[in-house]
Amino acid sequence: MNTKVNIAGIELKNPVMTASGTFGSGMEYAEFADLNRLGAVVTKGVANVPWEGNPTPRVTEVYGGMLNAIGLQNPGVDVFMERDLPFLRKYDTRVIVNVCGHTVEEYTETVEKLNSTDVDLYEINLSCPNVKQGALAFGQDPKVLEETTRAIKSAAKKPVIIKLSPNVTSIADMARAAEAGGADCISLINTLIGMKIDINKRKFVLANKTGGFSGPAVKPVAVRMVYDAAHAVKIPVIGMGGISNAEDALEFILAGATAVSVGTANFHDPGTTIKVIEGIEAYMARYGVEDINELVGAVSA
Amino acid sequence: MKRKENAQITEQTELAPGIWSLKLRTDMASEAVPGQFIGIYPKDGSRLLMRPISICDADPETGVLRVVYRAGGAGTKEISSYKSGEDIDILGVLGNGYDTEAVKGRKVILLGGGIGIPPMLYGCRVLKKHGIECEAVLGYADSNMFLKDDFEAVCGTHIATMDGSFGTKGTVIDALNEQGVKGDVIFACGPMPMLRAIKSYAADKGLEAYISLEERMACGVGACLGCVTKTVNTDHHTHVKNSRICVEGPVFKAEDVEI
């Protein structure tokens, strides 16, 4: 049975990775899940300098999921390279660094620093809903997305994954824009923009007013968007959004995702990634699937 | 080592309106230190996140860990519906806890307000076990008091009620002053206005104070950066001026945090 998949020339032992922001730099969950078993660890967003993030409350639960407005707090790329990357490199897994920024220059500065490391891939966050300047602004206009992708791609010496926002009218247009800009791969969905109001206090629950909605409740939207995006481009797609088990992951793969990420479910069960890997293998055995790649986009009417 | 496990409920009782005592059989009972917490997961699939609840007591010999919590929201109300003999998923042991070794030779005043009272009980018990002198001051809204007898069995206990129906009328600080409680170090847990008052009280009196902070949490293990507190200095892990309450906290030296 083959569970290996290939993203822009980088082979992953299986298609299961972590979703950025839900797994720290791997260190926090290494006690719970054997990182050696993961296809890849996708780190929390890293910027050129440390970011303080948003005021609290930053998170709240909602029906079937949660809202977050962390604001991409991170210790900066220098600390990441000194502390987090050597930790991750002790494990036999691919390392995908999620890169965030307010300006094109901030993205490229981080990418240029990381070029000298043995990081496997970059995932460029052009879709964070919680940062006022940059991020989402790059991810909602196809022209800007294409140009930003091109600029980052020309600075990058590793394959580039562009992470797309679902908060757009046509996800297919955004997928095509990323591909036209030279992206090696796209990942989606980032969180949907949500809001929760405390009716007793008549106040917003989150200090940021709005937050990114994630968790099992978003899955049908995410599967549809992955399907639309995968059918719009030739580059591989990494699917995510509400994956809690192998059945969820398989829906994304059948919709056209070459790999999948487990996000919010890590908070519910830190061992989710491992269960997803085992569940995919069990599914393949049950249906006599020799190669996972046979399942990619294999949905039919 | 932190882990998620399934624990059996050995007792679930309502101590006061909406205040529940839950006892669980788990090896975490022999690992927990005062001030640490566990995450308790609702079973309803619409509620994903663990509820962080501080440890009220732990007995390594019987392997029973006790939490006392307020069933305020839908998740904790659901948790309160589970009975003895049923099981529930927990994540733990989480957070740093109070450093009960560092206060040897000094007298500790434990200040608990409302649902911040429970962790002080385990604090008292461990301090006494180490031969450290301590007294507790507990602040309630009214005479619906809980855990009072448990405290009185372990250490000197003073009471404040906001409505004046028992003990000193007012806050734990009013009780400290009125009842003349003296000590060298403060351990405190309670609502933010109380912790702010304690921080300035401790600064005025030149006392060392350790306060336990609360914030909305998602992962509980330091990954998501959802629960942070502003800090005076740059945090060693985050490299910015905030610390993760679930890992570097929930207990902080009062002078180190901006609250």
Contacts between the chains, C-beta under 8 A, distances in Angstrom:
chain1	res1	chain2	res2	distance
A	21	B	224	6.8
A	22	B	219	7.5
A	22	B	223	6.7
A	22	B	224	6.4
A	23	B	223	5.8
A	24	B	221	7.9
A	24	B	222	6.3
A	24	B	223	3.5
A	24	B	224	7.6
A	28	B	219	7.3
A	28	B	221	4.9
A	28	B	222	4.7
A	28	B	223	3.9
A	28	B	247	8.0
A	29	B	221	6.9
A	29	B	223	6.2
A	31	B	1	5.7
A	31	B	2	5.2
A	31	B	3	7.3
A	31	B	221	7.9
A	32	B	2	7.1
A	32	B	3	6.9
A	32	B	4	7.0
A	32	B	221	7.7
A	44	B	223	7.5
A	44	B	225	7.5
A	50	B	238	7.6
A	50	B	239	4.6
A	50	B	240	4.8
A	51	B	240	7.0
A	52	B	240	4.5
A	52	B	241	6.8
A	52	B	242	6.5
A	53	B	225	6.4
A	53	B	228	7.2
A	53	B	240	7.6
A	53	B	242	7.4
A	56	B	215	5.5
A	56	B	216	7.1
A	56	B	226	7.9
A	56	B	227	7.1
A	56	B	228	6.3
A	56	B	229	7.7
A	57	B	215	6.9
A	57	B	216	4.5
A	58	B	216	7.2
A	58	B	225	7.4
A	58	B	226	4.8
A	58	B	227	7.5
A	58	B	228	7.4
A	59	B	216	5.2
A	59	B	217	7.0
A	59	B	218	4.5
A	59	B	224	6.9
A	59	B	226	3.7
A	59	B	227	7.5
A	60	B	216	5.8
A	61	B	47	6.3
A	61	B	48	6.7
A	61	B	49	4.9
A	61	B	75	7.4
A	63	B	46	5.0
A	64	B	45	7.7
A	64	B	46	5.1
A	64	B	48	7.6
A	65	B	48	6.8
A	66	B	48	6.6
A	66	B	49	6.3
A	66	B	218	6.2
A	68	B	218	6.9
A	68	B	224	7.1
A	68	B	226	6.4
A	70	B	224	6.8
A	70	B	225	5.2
A	70	B	226	6.4
A	73	B	225	4.8
A	73	B	228	7.2
A	73	B	238	6.7
A	73	B	240	6.6
A	73	B	242	7.3
A	75	B	237	7.5
A	75	B	238	5.8
A	75	B	239	3.7
A	75	B	240	7.2
A	76	B	239	6.2
A	79	B	239	5.2
A	215	B	48	5.8
A	216	B	45	7.6
A	216	B	48	7.4
A	264	B	48	6.7
A	265	B	48	7.7
A	266	B	219	7.0
A	266	B	223	7.3
A	267	B	48	6.5
A	267	B	49	5.9
A	267	B	50	7.7
A	267	B	218	5.0
A	267	B	219	4.8
A	267	B	220	7.7
A	267	B	224	6.9
A	268	B	41	7.1
A	268	B	48	4.4
A	268	B	49	7.1
A	268	B	50	7.9
A	269	B	4	6.4
A	270	B	4	6.0
A	270	B	91	7.7
A	270	B	221	7.2
A	271	B	4	7.0
